[in-house]
Amino acid sequence: MSTRILFPIRRKILTYVLVALTFLLCFAIIGVGYSQSPSPQEAAKMKSIQIINPRPPFSLKLWLDQEGRVTYQAGERIVILFQASQDSFVRIYSYDSEGRVKIIFPNQYSPHDFVRAGETRSIEGIIDADTRPGIEYVQGFAITRSITFSPKEEDLISKQFMPEVSPDYNKYTQTIRGIIATIPPTAWTSSNLLSYTVRPIPPPPTNYGRIIAHSKPNKVKVYLDNTYQGTTPLNLDRISPGQHRISFVMDGYQDQIENVSVSPSRTTTVSGNLVPIPEYGMGSISVYSNQDRANIYLDGNYQRRTSAKQLVELKNIKQGYHELMITKEGYLDWVSTILVLSNQTQTVDVYLAPEVSSGSIEVYCNVSKAKIFVNGTYQAATLSSQPITLEEMEEGIYEITLVNDGYKTWVEEVWVYVGETTPLDVKMDKITTRY
């Protein structure tokens, strides 16, 4: 009897338990849904930021390098990846929790906004240590032709890394909408709206401060007051208040030193933007000269001689500006500054001018005693048996006139070159009289 009663009781208990679990599960699901749903303010912000082409001709995709990661701590490194499905010019903006707008691509390290189809590009940065906790958004645009959004923006990109372009996302979004409206729908697309949450940095220990050190490039050695601490990105806790020196060191880059003031219970961020040490590549210069066996000097050092028939190449020259000088006895020196670029050959045409400052004209004429005039001034009379040479004539153009009784006047313009003799073959025609 008791066994028969026990089984119905157990069935009822199990039924109650299942019903209770079902309600709890429903409430949990509803709770999760509410916790993941954006607040009305965030929903309005997302709606304002997101600009959508209803019929995009191609795509622009944004994603984080750590899939599934949606929360970052202020001062932490973040990497955003993007890819366009068509060759295009790309602009990408971030919108922080306070509504400020920054342009994150292009930037100082990637100044060119042209992106190849299918090419995966990355944007690496550090979330500002003083960023207010909350949700940040990233939105990108890809356009088939290059467009200048504003001269101010272009100037900021060249001077700052990921500069702030507006303190008010509402106003700036309207500016972007106005620019996009002038572009045909077939020539642009927008990305997905990427978002992540920024959580605050825990306060440093009492009576101490914190230094967050990050750099571009990454993995740079950090020294605090000449003592090695690690590589970037790096959090230095329990730092005594006062003045400290942070040194960023990396092979192939110039060292960067920053003086940092640390306050109790405060976090200070210091950034190292290292400049590469220039690598001097090698190039060459090819010299062609109008004169054979002229001496070639590079930066005052003799190299070899010219050839009037072919180029003479000077190899293994360091990249940069160099003085090239060509000399030959009886000719004026030729000197020029040449820019040599790595893995390139600069071709130089050299014309060596004679030291003399004048030229001459040799007049051949078929008749004797014809009077020769140069620019209207009488010079000499011709001889049919030999040429007449007009000497010491400065370089330039002259009018040559020959006059003789019974012959038609002969006139022609002649160019005289320095150090050269210009031959002039004159045939004078008799004047025929008709009765």
Secondary structure, DSSP 8 states (H G I E B T S, - for coil): -HHHHHHHHHHHHHHHHHHHHHHHHHHHHHHHHHHHS--HHHHHHHHHH----SS-SS-EEEEESSTT--EEETT-EEEEEEEESSSEEEEEEEE-TTS-EEEEES-SSS---EE-TT-EEEEEEE--TT--SEEEEEEEEEESS---S-HHHHHHHHHSSS-EEES-HHHHHHHHHHHHHTS-GGGEEEB--EEEEEE------TT-EEEEEEEESSS-EEEETTEEEEESSEEEEEE-SEEEEEEEE-TTB--EEEEEEE-TT-EEEEEEE--B-----EEEEEEEESSTT-EEEETTEEEEE--SSS-EEEEEEESEEEEEEEE-TTB--EEEEEEE-TT-EEEEEE---BS--EEEEEEEESSSS-EEEETTEEEEE-BTTB-EEEEEEESEEEEEEEE-TTB--EEEEEEE-TT-EEEEEE---B-----
